[in-house]
Amino acid sequence: MTTTDDAPALDRKKVRAFARHLFGVYTGGALTFLIDIGHRTGLFTAATAGAATATELADRAGLQERYVREWLGAMVTAEIMTYDPATSRYALPPEHAAALTGDGSKNMAPMAAMVPLLGRNLDGIEQAFRTGGGVPYSAFSPDFTGVMDQLNRRPLDELLVDAWLPLVPGLTDRLTAGARVADVGCGTGHALVLLAAAFPASTFTGYDIAPDAIARATAEAAAAGLTNVAFEVADVAAFRPAVPLDVVFAIDAVHDQADPAAVLRGVHDALVPGGTFVMVDMAASSDLAENVGNPFAPWIYAISTLHCMTVSLAHDGAGLGAAWGEQLARTMLDDAGFGEVVTHPAPGQALNLIYATQRPSSSR
């Protein structure tokens, strides 16, 4: 069937279905703000103490009942919490609490803060769409440092030493025996603080371009009484350590660099022959068609557009983006001179892939 001007007729059912889907997308965005509020104010944690009225829950969290009651309306109708009209009590099911509370890697509540953070620079992103360039990393400061720290701290605590390191043959033994180790794009340095505490015979240096992140890293290491770890403000594209390294880590750091190829070449050249490079990055394909159906792909492309890609393009960079994908990553690692690359899904972090490779013992 066609209209009088020969344009295809619209399938009204499909129009309505898509409109409902689109409204669901908008609703999810709005609810993300309220999940962030629930995390910030301790409402989810307070709810784990048991079913409560709005007044009781507000009292537990030390908050205003009227705001809590309206927030609860959103949580109930979004099927995040339950409501018993007979008792006027609200409850957080334990299965939902597992994803919204606690100190473990399964707590997804800190992730909600990414949405309001990335939304602050929409004007700059719009301008970049029109004229090119991008929004610099500094535009996301200082809040980006804290949000990323909260997002990554729990998974690192739980997974880095016990789940991720054993995936790389011989790495734990190498660190135990004593190795010179660096982390490029280390952020607040929590990964190296954990590694320095776990492997006192090794020495660790973290590099990041953000002074506020390095300040936090230095303070955490000092508070832990660690003397085998240090941090430096540096552009990792110019990574040239004075002493060759045995191991280098890059955790969710390569894809948003202005010159990622230079970073990878620098890491390769900094390693001793046979030295190990461990890169943790997004689990995606370089081929869009292969990402269709991946439930994490919309998030990866979204955060890439709003942060990862634009901070690179702001400095006339490569603009790889978070969805640069395994195929391109392997090509770039090969171009940088690395040997065989082995990948593993990151235990406990479905968004990530762990790449392990080495500088060959002899030149190719």
DRENDO-1510 file (C-alpha; in Angstrom, 1 decimal, always signed):
<recs>
REC; n; res; u; v; w
REC; 1; MET; +0.0; +0.0; +0.0 .
REC; 2; THR; +1.3; +3.5; -0.9 .
REC; 3; THR; +0.0; +7.0; -0.3 .
REC; 4; THR; -1.1; +9.4; -3.1 .
REC; 5; ASP; +2.4; +10.8; -3.4 .
REC; 6; ASP; +3.9; +7.3; -3.7 .
REC; 7; ALA; +5.6; +7.4; -0.3 .
REC; 8; PRO; +5.4; +4.2; +1.6 .
REC; 9; ALA; +2.5; +4.0; +4.0 .
REC; 10; LEU; +3.5; +4.0; +7.7 .
REC; 11; ASP; +2.8; +0.9; +9.7 .
REC; 12; ARG; +0.9; +2.5; +12.6 .
REC; 13; LYS; +1.6; -0.4; +15.0 .
REC; 14; LYS; +5.3; +0.0; +14.4 .
REC; 15; VAL; +5.0; +3.7; +14.9 .
REC; 16; ARG; +3.3; +3.2; +18.3 .
REC; 17; ALA; +5.7; +0.4; +19.3 .
REC; 18; PHE; +8.7; +2.6; +18.5 .
REC; 19; ALA; +7.2; +5.6; +20.3 .
REC; 20; ARG; +6.8; +3.4; +23.4 .
REC; 21; HIS; +10.3; +2.2; +23.1 .
REC; 22; LEU; +11.6; +5.8; +22.7 .
REC; 23; PHE; +9.6; +6.9; +25.8 .
REC; 24; GLY; +11.2; +4.1; +27.7 .
REC; 25; VAL; +14.6; +5.4; +26.7 .
REC; 26; TYR; +13.7; +8.8; +28.0 .
REC; 27; THR; +12.2; +7.3; +31.2 .
REC; 28; GLY; +15.4; +5.3; +31.8 .
REC; 29; GLY; +17.4; +8.5; +31.5 .
REC; 30; ALA; +15.3; +10.3; +34.0 .
REC; 31; LEU; +15.3; +7.3; +36.4 .
REC; 32; THR; +19.1; +7.2; +36.3 .
REC; 33; PHE; +19.2; +10.6; +38.0 .
REC; 34; LEU; +17.0; +9.2; +40.8 .
REC; 35; ILE; +19.1; +6.1; +41.2 .
REC; 36; ASP; +22.1; +8.4; +41.5 .
REC; 37; ILE; +20.2; +10.3; +44.2 .
REC; 38; GLY; +19.3; +7.1; +46.0 .
REC; 39; HIS; +23.0; +6.1; +46.0 .
REC; 40; ARG; +24.3; +9.6; +47.1 .
REC; 41; THR; +21.8; +9.9; +50.0 .
REC; 42; GLY; +22.0; +6.4; +51.2 .
REC; 43; LEU; +18.4; +5.5; +50.5 .
REC; 44; PHE; +19.2; +2.2; +49.0 .
REC; 45; THR; +21.4; +1.2; +51.9 .
REC; 46; ALA; +18.7; +2.3; +54.3 .
REC; 47; ALA; +16.1; +0.2; +52.5 .
REC; 48; THR; +18.2; -2.9; +53.1 .
REC; 49; ALA; +17.3; -2.7; +56.8 .
REC; 50; GLY; +13.8; -3.9; +55.9 .
REC; 51; ALA; +10.4; -2.8; +54.7 .
REC; 52; ALA; +9.4; +0.7; +55.8 .
REC; 53; THR; +6.9; +3.5; +55.3 .
REC; 54; ALA; +8.1; +6.6; +53.5 .
REC; 55; THR; +8.4; +8.3; +56.9 .
REC; 56; GLU; +10.4; +5.5; +58.4 .
REC; 57; LEU; +12.8; +5.3; +55.5 .
REC; 58; ALA; +13.3; +9.1; +55.5 .
REC; 59; ASP; +14.1; +8.9; +59.2 .
REC; 60; ARG; +16.6; +6.1; +58.6 .
REC; 61; ALA; +18.4; +8.1; +56.0 .
REC; 62; GLY; +18.0; +11.5; +57.7 .
REC; 63; LEU; +16.1; +12.9; +54.8 .
REC; 64; GLN; +12.9; +14.9; +54.1 .
REC; 65; GLU; +9.8; +12.6; +53.9 .
REC; 66; ARG; +8.1; +14.5; +51.1 .
REC; 67; TYR; +11.1; +14.0; +48.7 .
REC; 68; VAL; +11.6; +10.4; +49.8 .
REC; 69; ARG; +7.9; +9.6; +49.2 .
REC; 70; GLU; +8.0; +11.0; +45.6 .
REC; 71; TRP; +11.3; +9.2; +44.9 .
REC; 72; LEU; +9.7; +6.0; +46.2 .
REC; 73; GLY; +6.9; +6.5; +43.7 .
REC; 74; ALA; +9.4; +6.4; +40.9 .
REC; 75; MET; +11.2; +3.4; +42.4 .
REC; 76; VAL; +8.0; +1.4; +42.8 .
REC; 77; THR; +6.6; +2.1; +39.3 .
REC; 78; ALA; +9.9; +1.4; +37.7 .
REC; 79; GLU; +9.9; -2.0; +39.5 .
REC; 80; ILE; +13.1; -1.2; +41.4 .
REC; 81; MET; +11.3; -1.4; +44.8 .
REC; 82; THR; +8.0; -2.9; +45.9 .
REC; 83; TYR; +5.0; -1.4; +47.7 .
REC; 84; ASP; +2.4; -3.0; +50.0 .
REC; 85; PRO; -0.7; -0.8; +50.0 .
REC; 86; ALA; -2.1; -2.7; +53.0 .
REC; 87; THR; +0.8; -1.5; +55.2 .
REC; 88; SER; +2.0; +1.5; +53.2 .
REC; 89; ARG; +5.5; +0.0; +53.3 .
REC; 90; TYR; +8.2; -0.1; +50.7 .
REC; 91; ALA; +10.8; -2.7; +50.2 .
REC; 92; LEU; +14.0; -3.3; +48.2 .
REC; 93; PRO; +14.1; -6.9; +47.1 .
REC; 94; PRO; +17.4; -8.6; +48.1 .
REC; 95; GLU; +18.2; -9.4; +44.4 .
REC; 96; HIS; +17.8; -5.7; +43.6 .
REC; 97; ALA; +19.8; -4.7; +46.7 .
REC; 98; ALA; +22.7; -6.9; +45.4 .
REC; 99; ALA; +23.0; -4.6; +42.3 .
REC; 100; LEU; +22.5; -1.3; +44.2 .
REC; 101; THR; +24.3; -1.6; +47.5 .
REC; 102; GLY; +27.4; -3.0; +49.1 .
REC; 103; ASP; +31.2; -2.8; +48.6 .
REC; 104; GLY; +31.5; -5.4; +45.9 .
REC; 105; SER; +31.9; -5.2; +42.2 .
REC; 106; LYS; +28.2; -6.1; +41.6 .
REC; 107; ASN; +27.1; -2.7; +43.0 .
REC; 108; MET; +26.0; -0.8; +39.9 .
REC; 109; ALA; +24.7; +2.3; +41.7 .
REC; 110; PRO; +27.9; +4.4; +41.2 .
REC; 111; MET; +27.5; +3.9; +37.5 .
REC; 112; ALA; +24.4; +6.2; +37.5 .
REC; 113; ALA; +26.6; +9.2; +38.2 .
REC; 114; MET; +28.0; +9.0; +34.7 .
REC; 115; VAL; +24.8; +10.2; +33.1 .
REC; 116; PRO; +24.4; +13.6; +34.8 .
REC; 117; LEU; +28.2; +14.1; +34.5 .
REC; 118; LEU; +28.3; +13.5; +30.8 .
REC; 119; GLY; +25.2; +15.6; +30.2 .
REC; 120; ARG; +26.9; +18.7; +31.5 .
REC; 121; ASN; +28.8; +19.3; +28.3 .
REC; 122; LEU; +26.0; +18.8; +25.7 .
REC; 123; ASP; +26.5; +22.4; +24.4 .
REC; 124; GLY; +30.1; +21.7; +23.6 .
REC; 125; ILE; +29.3; +18.3; +22.1 .
REC; 126; GLU; +26.7; +19.9; +19.9 .
REC; 127; GLN; +29.2; +22.5; +18.7 .
REC; 128; ALA; +31.7; +19.8; +17.9 .
REC; 129; PHE; +29.1; +18.0; +15.8 .
REC; 130; ARG; +28.7; +21.2; +13.8 .
REC; 131; THR; +32.3; +22.4; +13.5 .
REC; 132; GLY; +34.6; +19.5; +14.5 .
REC; 133; GLY; +37.0; +19.4; +17.3 .
REC; 134; GLY; +35.8; +18.2; +20.7 .
REC; 135; VAL; +35.3; +18.9; +24.4 .
REC; 136; PRO; +38.6; +18.8; +26.3 .
REC; 137; TYR; +39.2; +16.6; +29.3 .
REC; 138; SER; +39.4; +19.6; +31.5 .
REC; 139; ALA; +35.8; +20.4; +30.8 .
REC; 140; PHE; +34.8; +17.3; +32.8 .
REC; 141; SER; +36.9; +18.2; +35.8 .
REC; 142; PRO; +37.0; +18.0; +38.7 .
REC; 143; ASP; +33.9; +15.7; +39.0 .
REC; 144; PHE; +35.1; +13.2; +36.4 .
REC; 145; THR; +37.9; +12.1; +38.6 .
REC; 146; GLY; +35.7; +11.2; +41.6 .
REC; 147; VAL; +33.0; +9.5; +39.5 .
REC; 148; MET; +35.5; +7.3; +37.7 .
REC; 149; ASP; +37.2; +6.5; +41.1 .
REC; 150; GLN; +33.9; +5.3; +42.6 .
REC; 151; LEU; +33.0; +3.4; +39.4 .
REC; 152; ASN; +36.2; +1.5; +39.3 .
REC; 153; ARG; +37.3; +1.1; +43.0 .
REC; 154; ARG; +35.0; -1.7; +43.9 .
REC; 155; PRO; +35.7; -3.9; +40.9 .
REC; 156; LEU; +39.5; -3.4; +41.4 .
REC; 157; ASP; +39.3; -4.2; +45.0 .
REC; 158; GLU; +37.5; -7.5; +44.3 .
REC; 159; LEU; +38.9; -8.6; +41.0 .
REC; 160; LEU; +42.3; -7.1; +40.1 .
REC; 161; VAL; +44.6; -9.3; +42.1 .
REC; 162; ASP; +42.6; -12.5; +42.5 .
REC; 163; ALA; +40.7; -12.7; +39.2 .
REC; 164; TRP; +42.5; -10.7; +36.6 .
REC; 165; LEU; +46.2; -11.2; +37.2 .
REC; 166; PRO; +46.0; -15.0; +37.1 .
REC; 167; LEU; +44.6; -14.8; +33.6 .
REC; 168; VAL; +48.1; -13.8; +32.4 .
REC; 169; PRO; +50.5; -16.8; +32.8 .
REC; 170; GLY; +53.4; -16.1; +35.1 .
REC; 171; LEU; +52.4; -12.5; +35.9 .
REC; 172; THR; +51.6; -13.1; +39.6 .
REC; 173; ASP; +54.9; -14.9; +40.0 .
REC; 174; ARG; +56.8; -12.1; +38.3 .
REC; 175; LEU; +55.3; -9.5; +40.5 .
REC; 176; THR; +55.9; -11.6; +43.6 .
REC; 177; ALA; +59.6; -12.0; +42.7 .
REC; 178; GLY; +60.0; -8.3; +42.1 .
REC; 179; ALA; +59.3; -6.3; +39.0 .
REC; 180; ARG; +59.4; -2.7; +37.7 .
REC; 181; VAL; +55.8; -1.9; +36.9 .
REC; 182; ALA; +54.0; +1.1; +35.4 .
REC; 183; ASP; +50.3; +2.0; +34.9 .
REC; 184; VAL; +49.7; +4.5; +32.0 .
REC; 185; GLY; +46.5; +6.6; +32.4 .
REC; 186; CYS; +46.3; +5.5; +36.1 .
REC; 187; GLY; +43.6; +7.9; +37.2 .
REC; 188; THR; +43.4; +8.0; +41.0 .
REC; 189; GLY; +46.0; +5.2; +41.2 .
REC; 190; HIS; +43.9; +2.7; +43.1 .
REC; 191; ALA; +45.0; -0.2; +41.0 .
REC; 192; LEU; +48.6; +0.5; +41.8 .
REC; 193; VAL; +47.9; +1.0; +45.5 .
REC; 194; LEU; +46.4; -2.5; +45.5 .
REC; 195; LEU; +49.2; -4.0; +43.5 .
REC; 196; ALA; +51.9; -2.3; +45.6 .
REC; 197; ALA; +50.3; -3.7; +48.8 .
REC; 198; ALA; +50.0; -7.2; +47.4 .
REC; 199; PHE; +53.5; -7.3; +45.9 .
REC; 200; PRO; +56.0; -5.5; +48.2 .
REC; 201; ALA; +59.0; -6.8; +46.2 .
REC; 202; SER; +57.9; -4.9; +43.1 .
REC; 203; THR; +58.1; -1.1; +42.4 .
REC; 204; PHE; +55.2; +0.7; +40.8 .
REC; 205; THR; +54.8; +4.1; +39.0 .
REC; 206; GLY; +51.5; +5.6; +37.8 .
REC; 207; TYR; +51.2; +8.2; +35.1 .
REC; 208; ASP; +48.2; +10.4; +34.3 .
REC; 209; ILE; +47.6; +13.8; +32.7 .
REC; 210; ALA; +45.1; +14.9; +35.5 .
REC; 211; PRO; +46.8; +16.6; +38.4 .
REC; 212; ASP; +43.8; +16.2; +40.7 .
REC; 213; ALA; +43.8; +12.4; +40.0 .
REC; 214; ILE; +47.5; +12.1; +40.7 .
REC; 215; ALA; +47.1; +14.1; +43.9 .
REC; 216; ARG; +44.5; +11.7; +45.1 .
REC; 217; ALA; +46.7; +8.7; +44.1 .
REC; 218; THR; +49.6; +10.1; +46.0 .
REC; 219; ALA; +47.5; +10.7; +49.1 .
REC; 220; GLU; +46.0; +7.2; +49.1 .
REC; 221; ALA; +49.5; +5.6; +48.8 .
REC; 222; ALA; +50.8; +7.7; +51.6 .
REC; 223; ALA; +47.8; +6.9; +53.8 .
REC; 224; ALA; +48.5; +3.2; +53.2 .
REC; 225; GLY; +52.1; +3.6; +54.2 .
REC; 226; LEU; +53.4; +2.3; +50.9 .
REC; 227; THR; +56.9; +3.2; +49.8 .
REC; 228; ASN; +57.1; +1.1; +46.6 .
REC; 229; VAL; +54.7; +3.2; +44.6 .
REC; 230; ALA; +54.8; +6.7; +43.2 .
REC; 231; PHE; +52.8; +8.8; +40.8 .
REC; 232; GLU; +53.6; +11.4; +38.2 .
REC; 233; VAL; +51.6; +13.9; +36.2 .
REC; 234; ALA; +52.5; +13.1; +32.6 .
REC; 235; ASP; +51.1; +12.8; +29.0 .
REC; 236; VAL; +51.4; +9.1; +28.4 .
REC; 237; ALA; +51.9; +9.7; +24.7 .
REC; 238; ALA; +55.4; +10.8; +25.7 .
REC; 239; PHE; +55.9; +7.8; +27.9 .
REC; 240; ARG; +59.7; +7.4; +28.2 .
REC; 241; PRO; +60.7; +6.0; +31.6 .
REC; 242; ALA; +64.3; +6.2; +32.6 .
REC; 243; VAL; +64.6; +2.5; +33.5 .
REC; 244; PRO; +63.2; -0.4; +31.4 .
REC; 245; LEU; +60.0; -1.9; +32.8 .
REC; 246; ASP; +59.0; -5.5; +33.3 .
REC; 247; VAL; +55.2; -5.0; +33.3 .
REC; 248; VAL; +52.9; -2.2; +32.1 .
REC; 249; PHE; +49.2; -1.8; +32.7 .
REC; 250; ALA; +46.7; +0.3; +30.9 .
REC; 251; ILE; +43.2; +0.1; +32.4 .
REC; 252; ASP; +40.4; +1.7; +30.3 .
REC; 253; ALA; +42.9; +4.3; +29.2 .
REC; 254; VAL; +44.1; +3.8; +25.7 .
REC; 255; HIS; +41.0; +4.4; +23.6 .
REC; 256; ASP; +40.5; +8.1; +24.7 .
REC; 257; GLN; +44.1; +9.1; +24.1 .
REC; 258; ALA; +44.9; +11.8; +21.6 .
REC; 259; ASP; +47.7; +9.7; +20.1 .
REC; 260; PRO; +47.0; +6.1; +21.1 .
REC; 261; ALA; +49.4; +4.7; +18.6 .
REC; 262; ALA; +52.2; +6.7; +20.3 .
REC; 263; VAL; +51.1; +5.4; +23.7 .
REC; 264; LEU; +51.3; +1.8; +22.5 .
REC; 265; ARG; +54.7; +2.3; +20.9 .
REC; 266; GLY; +55.9; +4.0; +24.0 .
REC; 267; VAL; +54.8; +1.1; +26.2 .
REC; 268; HIS; +56.4; -1.4; +23.8 .
REC; 269; ASP; +59.7; +0.5; +23.8 .
REC; 270; ALA; +59.7; +0.9; +27.6 .
REC; 271; LEU; +59.4; -2.8; +28.3 .
REC; 272; VAL; +62.4; -5.1; +28.6 .
REC; 273; PRO; +62.4; -7.9; +25.9 .
REC; 274; GLY; +59.8; -10.4; +27.1 .
REC; 275; GLY; +58.1; -7.7; +29.2 .
REC; 276; THR; +54.4; -8.0; +29.7 .
REC; 277; PHE; +51.7; -5.5; +28.7 .
REC; 278; VAL; +48.2; -5.9; +30.2 .
REC; 279; MET; +45.5; -3.7; +28.6 .
REC; 280; VAL; +41.9; -3.6; +30.0 .
REC; 281; ASP; +39.5; -2.0; +27.5 .
REC; 282; MET; +35.9; -2.1; +26.3 .
REC; 283; ALA; +34.6; -5.5; +25.1 .
REC; 284; ALA; +33.4; -4.5; +21.6 .
REC; 285; SER; +33.9; -5.3; +18.0 .
REC; 286; SER; +35.4; -2.9; +15.5 .
REC; 287; ASP; +32.5; -3.8; +13.2 .
REC; 288; LEU; +29.2; -2.1; +14.1 .
REC; 289; ALA; +27.3; -5.1; +12.6 .
REC; 290; GLU; +28.8; -7.4; +15.2 .
REC; 291; ASN; +27.8; -5.0; +18.0 .
REC; 292; VAL; +24.2; -5.1; +17.1 .
REC; 293; GLY; +22.5; -7.2; +19.8 .
REC; 294; ASN; +25.3; -6.6; +22.3 .
REC; 295; PRO; +23.3; -5.2; +25.3 .
REC; 296; PHE; +26.3; -3.1; +26.4 .
REC; 297; ALA; +26.9; -1.6; +22.9 .
REC; 298; PRO; +24.5; +1.4; +23.3 .
REC; 299; TRP; +26.2; +2.4; +26.5 .
REC; 300; ILE; +29.7; +2.1; +25.0 .
REC; 301; TYR; +28.8; +4.2; +21.9 .
REC; 302; ALA; +27.0; +6.7; +24.1 .
REC; 303; ILE; +29.8; +7.3; +26.6 .
REC; 304; SER; +32.2; +7.4; +23.7 .
REC; 305; THR; +30.3; +10.2; +21.9 .
REC; 306; LEU; +29.9; +12.2; +25.1 .
REC; 307; HIS; +33.4; +11.7; +26.5 .
REC; 308; CYS; +36.0; +9.2; +25.2 .
REC; 309; MET; +36.0; +10.2; +21.5 .
REC; 310; THR; +35.5; +14.0; +22.1 .
REC; 311; VAL; +38.3; +14.4; +24.6 .
REC; 312; SER; +40.6; +12.9; +22.0 .
REC; 313; LEU; +39.3; +15.0; +19.1 .
REC; 314; ALA; +39.5; +18.2; +21.2 .
REC; 315; HIS; +43.3; +17.8; +20.9 .
REC; 316; ASP; +43.2; +16.9; +17.1 .
REC; 317; GLY; +43.6; +13.3; +18.2 .
REC; 318; ALA; +42.7; +10.0; +16.6 .
REC; 319; GLY; +39.2; +9.9; +18.2 .
REC; 320; LEU; +39.2; +6.1; +18.5 .
REC; 321; GLY; +36.3; +6.1; +20.8 .
REC; 322; ALA; +35.3; +3.4; +23.3 .
REC; 323; ALA; +34.0; +1.1; +20.6 .
REC; 324; TRP; +37.4; +0.9; +18.8 .
REC; 325; GLY; +37.0; -2.8; +19.2 .
REC; 326; GLU; +39.2; -5.9; +19.4 .
REC; 327; GLN; +40.1; -6.1; +15.8 .
REC; 328; LEU; +41.6; -2.6; +15.6 .
REC; 329; ALA; +43.2; -3.0; +19.0 .
REC; 330; ARG; +45.0; -6.1; +17.8 .
REC; 331; THR; +46.1; -4.3; +14.6 .
REC; 332; MET; +47.5; -1.4; +16.6 .
REC; 333; LEU; +49.2; -3.6; +19.1 .
REC; 334; ASP; +50.9; -5.4; +16.2 .
REC; 335; ASP; +51.9; -2.1; +14.6 .
REC; 336; ALA; +53.5; -1.1; +17.9 .
REC; 337; GLY; +55.7; -4.2; +17.8 .
REC; 338; PHE; +54.0; -6.5; +20.3 .
REC; 339; GLY; +53.9; -10.2; +19.9 .
REC; 340; GLU; +51.0; -12.6; +20.2 .
REC; 341; VAL; +47.9; -11.1; +21.8 .
REC; 342; VAL; +45.6; -13.2; +24.1 .
REC; 343; THR; +42.3; -11.8; +25.2 .
REC; 344; HIS; +40.0; -12.8; +28.1 .
REC; 345; PRO; +36.6; -11.6; +29.1 .
REC; 346; ALA; +37.2; -9.7; +32.3 .
REC; 347; PRO; +35.7; -11.7; +35.2 .
REC; 348; GLY; +33.1; -9.7; +37.0 .
REC; 349; GLN; +33.1; -6.9; +34.4 .
REC; 350; ALA; +31.2; -7.8; +31.3 .
REC; 351; LEU; +31.9; -4.4; +29.7 .
REC; 352; ASN; +35.6; -5.2; +29.6 .
REC; 353; LEU; +38.1; -7.4; +27.8 .
REC; 354; ILE; +41.6; -8.1; +29.1 .
REC; 355; TYR; +44.4; -8.1; +26.5 .
REC; 356; ALA; +47.8; -9.7; +27.4 .
REC; 357; THR; +50.8; -9.4; +25.2 .
REC; 358; GLN; +54.6; -9.1; +25.4 .
REC; 359; ARG; +57.5; -7.2; +23.8 .
REC; 360; PRO; +59.2; -10.0; +21.8 .
REC; 361; SER; +62.5; -11.2; +23.1 .
REC; 362; SER; +64.0; -10.5; +19.7 .
REC; 363; SER; +63.1; -7.9; +17.0 .
REC; 364; ARG; +60.8; -9.0; +14.2 .
</recs>
